[in-house]
Each structure stands twice: as structure tokens, then as C-alpha cells.
Amino acid sequence: MKKIKSYQPGGTDYATNCPKVSNEVSYDSELAEDEALIARCRMGNMAAFGQLVERYQDRLFNAVSRMVGNRDDALEITQETFYRAMKGLKKFRGSAGFFTWLYRIGMNLCINHHRRSRRVHITSLQSGHDGIGRQADHLAAMAQSGEYSPDKQAQIKENYDRVLTAMETLEPDARAVVVLRDIEQLHYGQIAQILELPVGTVKSRLSRARGTLREQLL
């Protein structure tokens, strides 16, 4: 695979300790800035594409790492996503935001990766928003706390492992909606654009995925 640039997600190990993605970002401002950078890219200014990489590489890596569960695979898929985006930028119509288009490429690569390998090991569900993500976050914090007896910590660790194992039972399409909604905290409309599904389908798929997780945990 041809590399755009060599990078490591900055500042934090995003495969194990992901910060929350803020939903308070001004999307209009973000879209306008992206459009300006894309216009410069189309004029041959690759430094502008480097700015897009810097803007989104960590957020993309967060989601990809939760889909594939392996840091090396996540880095490779993230790199491949940006490479494909760079090659396909002339065909980018702008009907969806660059962020949405980028995530669509990344999620498709993750799903294809899973279908090829049939092996997925979720290593972290840190920074969950609700549902299964929040439960995993809570269990992880309790397991790391020194306030509980060894027996209690062992029980907490067992419960946490059960949450991760339950996530492994999901098919990649279902895993994607859980990751994007419960962990990455994206809106249903964004998820629908990324996965190219009706909003109703996203909601029903998420409901079924959460039901599967509940059954596994109970």
C-alpha cells in the first residue's frame, strides 16, 4: 500500500484511551473549512490535504480501532482510507461532508477487512456514550480502581470481559452502527450518510444490535 505520510495518532493511545468526540463543534464552520482545503487540494496543493489528514486522522482512527480491534490493522486501514480519499478527491461531489465521506470509506474498509479475516478482537470500548459503551467504560474504571477487594476487582474484570466478548458476536454491519452511535456519538443522520442507509434502517439495526448485546450479557 502506498503511504501518504507516516504518523501515529497524536498525544493519546487512541486504541485504548479515546477522548470523547464533541457534538458541539460548529459543523457549518467545519464544512466551510473543509471545502476551502479541498479546493486547494484540487489545485495541486497537497499541503492542504495534509491539513485534512491532521484534522481527522485521530477521529477516524478512534472508530477504525473499535471496528477491527487491532492497532496495527487500524493504522493500516486508517492510512489506506486517506490514500483512497486523496486518489478519489476529484470525484468527491460534496453532497455529504468530507468527514462523512471519509468515514464511509473507512467503515467499508473495516467491514471488508472483517469479512476477509473473520477475526475481530475488540480491545477497548473506552469513552462510550450510552448503552453498551457506557457500561464498558464504567466497568473499566471500576476494575482499575483500588477501592475494591481483590475478589470484587476480579468480578468486575470478568464482567468487563463479558462486555467485550458480547461485542465480538456482532456482525460488522451491526458493529458499525454501535461504534458510530454509542461510542463515536454521531447523530443518526450522520450515520445514515456514512453507511448509506435510511435513518429508519440505522435505528432498527442499532436496536437489534443492542438487543443481541443484552442477550449475550444476560
N, C-alpha and C positions, 0 to 999 in steps of 0.2 A: 504494500500500500504506500503510495506516495504521501509524504508528510508535508503539511503546511508549515508547521513550526513545532519545536519541541517545547512542551510545557508540562508543569504539574499544577493541579488546582491550588490556588494560592492561599496560604495562611492557615488553612484548616484541612485535616484529613476528611474530605467530604464523603468518603465511603463509610465512615463510622461516626462522624460528628457534624452533621449538616445543620447549618443555621436555617431558621425559618425564612421562607420567601415571603416578602411583604406584599400584601394585596393593596397597599395604599400608594403604590407607585402611580404617577400620572402617566397612564397609558397613551394618552394623546401626545404628550411630550416625547415619550419613548418612541412612538411610531414616527413622529416627525424627525427625530434624530436619526433613526434607522434609515429612513428614506433618503436623508441627506448623505449618509455614509454610502448607501447602495448606489446612489447617483455618481458619487466619486469613484466607487469601485468600477462601475461600467465605463468610466472614462480612463480606466487603466491605473488608478491609484490603489495599489494593493495595501498601502499603509492603512487605508480606510477599512479594508477587510480585516486587517489585524485588530483594529479597534472593535469591530463586531465580535471577533473571537474573544477578546479580553472582556467584553461586556457580558457575554453569555456562556463562556466555557464552564464556569463553576456551576451555574444553574442547570445547564444541560447534563454535566457530569453527575450532579446530585440524582437526577431522575434515572439516568442510564445505570448508575451503580446499583440502584434499587431493583432494576429490572433484571440485571444479569448476575449481581451478587459477587462479582469477582473484579478486583481493582484493575488488574491488567487488561481484562476483556473490556471493562468500562472505559479505560483510557483509549484503547484501540477504537472502540465504537465511536467515542466522542470525536477522536481525530478524523475518523472516516466520515462522520456526519459533516464536519466543517469542510472537508475536502470536497464532498459531493455538493455542498451548498455553494462553494466557490466555483466549481465547474458549472453548476446549473443556474448561476445568478442571472445570466442573460435571459433565461426563460422564466424567471420569477416575475409574476404578474402583479403582485402586491394586493391581490384580493383578500388575503389574510396577512397579518403582520409577519415580519421576518422571524420573530420569536416563535410564532405558531408554526410557520413553515419549517423552521429548524427543528423544532420538537417533533414534527411529523416525520421528518427524515430519521431522526434518532430513534423514535419509537418503532418505526418499521424495521430498522436495522436490529433493534433488540428482539423484536418478535421473530424475525428471520433467524437470528442467532440461536434463540431458544429452540426453534423448530429443527434446526440443523443438529444441535448438540444434544437436545433432550436432557440437559442437565442444568439445573438452576439452584444455586445455594444462596439464599438471602442472608447476608451477613449483618445487616443493620436496618432498623426501622426508626432510627432516631428522628426527632423533630416531627413526630406525627401530629396531625391536626385534630382528628377525631376518630371515632371508631377504633379499628384495629391499630392504627398508627399511634393514637394516644395511649392505648393500653400498653403497647410495646415500650413506648417512651417511659411510662410510669414504672413498669416492671424493671426496666434497665436502671433507672435511678435508684429504686429500692435495693436492687441487687448490689449496687456499688456503694450503698450506704453502710457505715459501720455501726448503725444504731440497732441492728438486729442480731440475734444469736446466730451461730453457725447453722443450726438446723433451719431457722427461718430463712436465712440467706440461700440455703440450698433449695428450699421450696420455691422461693422467688425465682431463682435461676432456672429451675425446672419449668415454671410457668412461662417464663420469657422464651425458653427454647421451644415450648409448645406453640407460642405465637408465631415464631419464625417458621416452624415446621408447617403450620397451617397455611402460611403464605406460599410455601412451596407447592401446595396442592393445586393452586390456581393455574389455569391455562394462561398463556401470555396475554391474550386479549383481555381477560378479566383482570389480570395483574396490572395491566396498563391503566385501567380506569381507577383502581385502588391507589396506585402510585400517584397518578396525576391529581386525584381528588383528595384523598385522605392524607397524603404525605406532602405533595408539592402544593396543595391548597389552591389549585386552579379552579376557575369558575366552570360551570357546566358548558357554557358556550365556547370557552377556550378548548375544553377537552373535545367537544364535538368537532371543532375545526381541526384539531390535531389528528384525531382518529378518523376524520371524515365520516362521521356518523350523525344521525339526527340526535338532538338533545334527549328526546324520549328514550332512544336506544341506550344512550350513555347512562341515564338514570336507572333503567331496568337492568342493565348489565352490572352496574355498581351494586344494586340491591341484591342481585343473585350472588355476586361475589362475596358480599358481606354475609349473606345467609350461609354460604359454604364455609366461611371462616368461623362463624358462630357454631355450626355443626361440628367442625373439627375441634374447636375448643371445648365444647360441651361433651 
